[in-house]
Structure formats: C-alpha cells, structure tokens
Amino acid sequence: GGPTRDGIPPIDKPKFVDVDSAKTWIKDNEPVVFVKINNKVKAYPIQILIWHEIVNDTLGGKNISVTFCPLCNSTIVFDRNINGKIYDFGTSGLLRNSDLVMYDRQGETLWQQFTGVAIIGDMVGTTLTMLPSSMISFKEYYTAYPQGEVLSKETGYYRAYGNNPYVGYDDINSSPFLYQNPIDKRLKPMQRVVTISNKYLSKAYSYKILKNKKVINDIFGADKIVLFHKSGTASALDKRYISDSKDVGSTAVFSAVIEGKVLEFYYDKTEGIKDKKTNSVWNIFGESVSGKLKGKELTQ
C-alpha cells in the first residue's frame, strides 16, 4: 500500500447534523450509506467516507463500524462487539485483493473489509458480524426520514468533500487497482453488483439486470427474498464532482416474508414497486407507503 497506518484517517468521534443542515452541502442524487438499527437511522455520505473509509460509531444501542472501500465500491457495516469486547478499527494502509485491510486498535489484528475475516494476528479464525445496510440517494433518505441524522463534515480533518479522488474508476472496462490474481470471467471485474451472503452461500446480482427489471424475486438458501432497484443515485467513482456522476441507482435486499406470508413483487411503471397479493406500494427501504399493507416493513 501507500499510506501509513491511519494515513487515511478513520472518524472516531463522528458528529451529526439534521437533514436541513445537510441539504446545504449534499446534492439530492449523492450516495449515502443508510443504516437502521432498532428503529434508529443514520446516513453516512459517501463524499465523506471516500476520504476516511471507516467511521466508528454507535447506533440503536450497537457499537458499529461503517466502512467503505473505494477500490471495491463496497459499503459494509460491522458490529464492533467481538465476544463481549468493544473494538474500534483503523485503516492499515495495506491492500489485499484490491480491498481495504482494516486493523483493530486493541489487538492489531488485520481484517479483510470485504469479508470481515481476520487474516493476520491473534484473532485469525474470527469473522466480524455484518449488519444490513444499503447505498441510497440522499433524497431517498430525507424523504423517508426527514428527522434522520447525517454524518457531519466537521470531522477534524480538511478534505475536499464532494470531490471524487478516483475520477474515472467506475469504468466497466477498467481493471481493479493492483489486482493480479486470476479473473472470474462470468462478469467483468468492475461490474457493479449487489451481494447477499451468509456463512454458507453468496449471491451477486448485477446492477445492469436490476436496473432493467427493477424487482427480482428469488430464493437464497431456504429463504424467499426480493431485490429492489431505484434510479436516482449517482456513482461515487465517476466524475470529479460526485453529484455530476452517472446515475447508477440504488438497491436493497429484503426477506419476502411478512407476518408469515410470502409476497411476490413486481414493478408498475406508474406506481413503482408493488406486491401481487395486495397491490400495496413499497419504497426502497422495504416500507409499504400505500395500500392494504401501508405501514408494514420488510426485514432487510
């Protein structure tokens, strides 16, 4: 790698602002990481995370690390509680498979961001618990959660927030930075995907297919799931200014089971995402906004 340990500085004491304050410096189409835990919500703008890569925080009674690796375009949220002890994470300055390698300050084990697996150190054999999250537009966030908190630009560091230091990296024909291992030819290496994983299984769905279909009903292991896609979210890795970048949209994955009943979803050109059983309308957060199931919420 190039930077020294924490040369890309994590945010250890995050401050937050309300939506109205954030509207003065975040454009509607800019991507944010949306996290909801125990009915508490926060948004972490990618324009900040792209310069810091890790935010050590608390939300809904949980100690969490919100992470973003620009080289993988991967946003993953981890539980910082490992076997009853709270850890906080920093950037090691190292890369593995073109992905951020984190380290914990308490024992200095190295962790692969993309998998949450300990790769060197006393914690080898341990895997961090991932928490559900999604990358959505700022407008989607404040429309659904007008009282929601937003990570502040007052980080203690001066950075060109809103600018993309990886101009042109979001190019389907380019190659991952410093990646020299064999290439899986099923998709191009830089193909944008949304992924769902557990201990035994992983599935990836390309944004190209999701953008076309808007809704995919599927089975993951023994679980009925559904994937939603909505346009209106800019790429963080395209143009110099994130808000000027191409529209890649946002995705989210949910259990299709609610109150013991399996729902099947479809896309209506006029009303958006609906379920076939009740014709209720659903948003990108898995919330029913109108119809018989209004107020109900799918499990992310």
C-alpha positions in Angstrom: 0.0 0.0 0.0 0.9 3.7 0.0 -0.5 5.4 3.1 0.8 4.7 6.6 -1.4 3.2 9.3 -4.4 5.6 9.7 -2.8 7.8 6.9 -6.4 7.6 5.6 -7.9 8.7 8.9 -11.0 7.0 10.3 -13.6 9.0 12.0 -13.6 8.0 15.7 -15.7 10.8 17.1 -18.4 11.4 14.5 -20.6 14.4 14.7 -24.1 14.5 13.1 -26.3 17.2 11.7 -30.0 17.4 10.8 -31.3 17.0 7.2 -31.9 20.7 6.7 -28.2 21.5 7.5 -27.0 18.6 5.3 -29.1 19.9 2.3 -26.7 22.9 2.1 -23.8 20.7 1.1 -25.2 17.4 -0.1 -26.9 17.1 -3.5 -30.1 15.1 -3.8 -28.5 12.4 -6.0 -25.4 11.9 -3.9 -25.0 8.4 -2.4 -25.2 7.8 1.4 -24.8 4.6 3.4 -28.2 4.0 5.1 -28.1 2.1 8.4 -31.1 1.3 10.6 -30.8 -0.5 13.9 -33.6 -0.9 16.5 -35.6 1.8 14.6 -32.8 4.3 14.8 -31.4 5.6 11.5 -28.3 7.4 10.3 -26.9 8.4 6.9 -23.2 8.4 6.2 -22.4 10.4 3.0 -20.0 8.7 0.6 -18.5 12.1 -0.1 -17.1 11.9 3.5 -16.4 8.1 3.6 -14.4 8.2 0.4 -11.8 10.2 2.3 -11.9 8.3 5.6 -13.1 4.7 4.7 -14.1 3.9 8.3 -16.5 5.5 10.9 -16.5 4.0 14.4 -19.9 4.9 15.8 -22.9 3.7 17.9 -26.5 3.4 16.7 -29.6 1.9 18.3 -27.5 0.6 21.2 -25.0 -1.2 19.0 -21.3 -0.3 18.5 -20.7 -0.3 14.8 -18.1 0.4 12.1 -19.3 1.8 8.9 -16.8 1.0 6.2 -16.3 1.9 2.5 -13.6 0.7 0.2 -13.5 2.9 -2.9 -11.4 0.3 -4.8 -14.2 -2.3 -4.4 -17.0 0.2 -4.1 -18.1 -1.8 -1.1 -20.0 -0.4 1.8 -20.2 -2.8 4.8 -21.3 -2.2 8.3 -19.9 -4.3 11.1 -20.7 -4.9 14.8 -17.7 -3.8 16.9 -18.6 -6.2 19.7 -16.5 -9.3 19.5 -17.0 -11.9 22.2 -18.2 -9.2 24.7 -15.4 -6.7 24.0 -15.7 -3.5 22.0 -13.1 -2.9 19.3 -12.5 0.1 17.0 -11.0 -0.1 13.6 -8.5 1.9 11.6 -7.0 1.7 8.1 -3.8 -0.3 7.9 -2.5 1.3 4.7 -2.5 -2.2 3.2 -4.5 -3.7 0.3 -5.4 -7.4 -0.3 -7.3 -8.4 -3.5 -7.6 -4.6 -4.2 -9.6 -4.3 -1.0 -9.2 -2.3 2.2 -7.4 -4.1 5.0 -8.5 -2.8 8.4 -6.8 -3.3 11.8 -8.2 -3.1 15.3 -6.6 -0.8 17.8 -7.0 -3.2 20.7 -5.0 -6.2 19.4 -3.7 -5.0 16.0 -5.2 -7.9 14.1 -5.6 -7.3 10.3 -9.1 -7.7 8.9 -10.3 -8.0 5.3 -13.0 -5.4 4.8 -14.9 -7.2 2.1 -15.5 -10.3 4.2 -14.9 -9.2 7.8 -12.4 -12.1 8.2 -9.3 -11.7 10.4 -6.4 -12.5 8.1 -3.3 -11.9 10.3 -2.9 -11.7 14.1 -4.3 -13.1 17.3 -7.9 -13.0 16.1 -7.3 -15.2 13.0 -10.3 -17.5 12.7 -12.7 -14.8 13.7 -15.3 -13.2 11.4 -16.9 -9.9 12.2 -20.7 -9.8 12.2 -22.1 -7.8 9.2 -25.2 -5.7 9.7 -27.7 -4.8 7.0 -27.0 -1.6 5.1 -27.6 -0.1 1.7 -26.3 2.7 -0.5 -29.1 5.1 -1.5 -29.5 8.7 -2.6 -29.6 11.5 0.0 -33.1 12.5 -1.4 -34.4 9.0 -0.7 -33.1 9.2 2.8 -34.5 12.6 3.8 -37.9 11.9 2.1 -38.4 8.8 4.1 -36.6 10.0 7.3 -36.9 13.9 7.5 -35.8 13.8 11.1 -32.9 11.4 10.4 -29.3 12.2 11.3 -26.5 12.8 8.8 -22.8 12.5 9.4 -21.2 15.9 9.6 -18.4 17.4 7.5 -16.9 18.5 10.8 -14.6 15.5 11.0 -11.5 17.3 12.4 -9.8 17.0 9.0 -9.7 19.1 5.9 -10.7 17.2 2.8 -12.3 18.2 -0.5 -15.7 16.7 0.5 -17.9 16.3 -2.5 -14.9 15.7 -4.8 -14.0 12.2 -6.1 -10.3 11.4 -5.8 -10.8 8.3 -8.0 -12.0 10.0 -11.2 -13.0 7.5 -13.9 -12.5 4.5 -11.7 -16.1 3.4 -12.2 -15.5 2.2 -15.7 -16.7 -1.2 -16.7 -13.7 -1.7 -19.0 -11.0 -0.9 -16.4 -9.2 -3.2 -14.0 -9.2 -3.3 -10.2 -6.2 -1.4 -8.8 -3.2 -3.7 -8.1 -5.2 -6.9 -8.6 -3.1 -9.5 -10.3 -4.9 -12.8 -9.4 -7.0 -14.9 -11.9 -10.1 -13.2 -13.2 -13.6 -14.8 -13.0 -15.0 -14.4 -16.5 -18.7 -14.6 -15.6 -18.8 -10.8 -15.3 -16.3 -8.1 -16.0 -14.2 -7.4 -12.8 -15.6 -3.8 -12.5 -19.2 -4.8 -12.9 -21.3 -3.2 -10.2 -23.3 -5.8 -8.2 -25.4 -6.1 -5.0 -24.5 -9.1 -2.9 -26.2 -11.1 -0.2 -24.1 -13.5 1.9 -24.2 -15.8 4.8 -21.8 -18.4 6.3 -22.5 -20.9 3.5 -23.7 -19.1 0.5 -23.1 -15.9 -1.5 -25.1 -14.5 -4.5 -24.3 -11.4 -6.6 -26.8 -9.6 -8.8 -25.6 -7.2 -11.5 -26.9 -3.6 -11.4 -27.4 -4.0 -15.2 -30.1 -6.7 -14.7 -31.5 -4.9 -11.6 -31.8 -1.6 -13.5 -33.7 -3.3 -16.2 -36.0 -5.4 -14.1 -36.4 -3.1 -11.0 -37.6 -6.1 -8.9 -36.2 -9.6 -8.6 -37.9 -12.3 -6.6 -35.5 -15.1 -5.6 -34.6 -17.8 -3.1 -31.5 -17.5 -1.0 -30.8 -20.8 0.7 -34.2 -21.7 2.2 -35.3 -18.0 2.3 -37.6 -16.2 0.0 -36.0 -12.8 -0.8 -36.7 -9.8 -3.0 -34.3 -7.2 -4.5 -35.4 -3.7 -5.3 -33.7 -1.2 -7.6 -34.5 2.5 -7.9 -32.9 5.1 -10.2 -31.6 8.5 -8.9 -28.3 7.7 -7.1 -25.0 8.9 -8.6 -21.8 6.9 -8.8 -19.2 8.0 -6.2 -16.3 7.0 -8.5 -17.1 8.5 -11.9 -16.7 12.3 -12.4 -14.7 14.8 -10.4 -17.8 16.0 -8.6 -19.9 13.1 -7.2 -23.1 14.9 -8.0 -22.2 15.2 -11.7 -21.6 11.5 -12.0 -23.7 8.9 -13.9 -26.9 7.6 -12.4 -26.3 4.0 -11.2 -29.3 3.8 -8.9 -29.7 2.2 -5.5 -30.5 -1.3 -4.5 -31.8 -3.1 -1.3 -32.4 -6.7 -0.4 -35.3 -7.9 1.8 -37.0 -11.0 3.1 -40.1 -11.5 1.1 -41.9 -13.0 4.1 -44.1 -10.7 6.2 -46.3 -11.9 9.1 -45.7 -15.5 7.9 -46.9 -14.8 4.4 -44.7 -14.8 1.3 -45.2 -11.8 -1.0 -44.3 -11.7 -4.7 -43.3 -8.3 -6.0 -43.4 -6.6 -9.4 -42.7 -3.2 -10.9 -45.5 -0.9 -12.1 -44.4 1.9 -14.4 -46.9 4.3 -12.8 -46.8 3.5 -9.1 -43.4 1.8 -8.7 -42.8 -1.4 -6.7 -46.0 -3.4 -5.7 -46.8 -6.8 -4.3 -49.2 -9.1 -6.2 -51.2 -10.2 -3.2 -52.4 -6.8 -2.0 -51.2 -4.3 -4.7 -49.6 -2.3 -1.9 -46.8 0.1 -2.9 -43.3 -0.3 -1.4 -40.3 2.0 -1.3 -36.5 1.3 -1.5 -36.5 0.9 2.4 -38.9 -2.0 2.2 -41.7 0.0 3.7 -45.3 -0.1 2.4 -46.3 3.5 1.7 -49.8 2.9 0.4 -52.4 0.2 0.1 -53.6 -2.6 2.4 -50.2 -3.1 3.9 -49.3 0.6 4.5 -47.1 0.9 7.5 -45.7 -2.6 7.2 -42.0 -3.1 6.8 -39.9 -5.9 5.2 -36.8 -7.2 7.0 -33.6 -6.1 5.4 
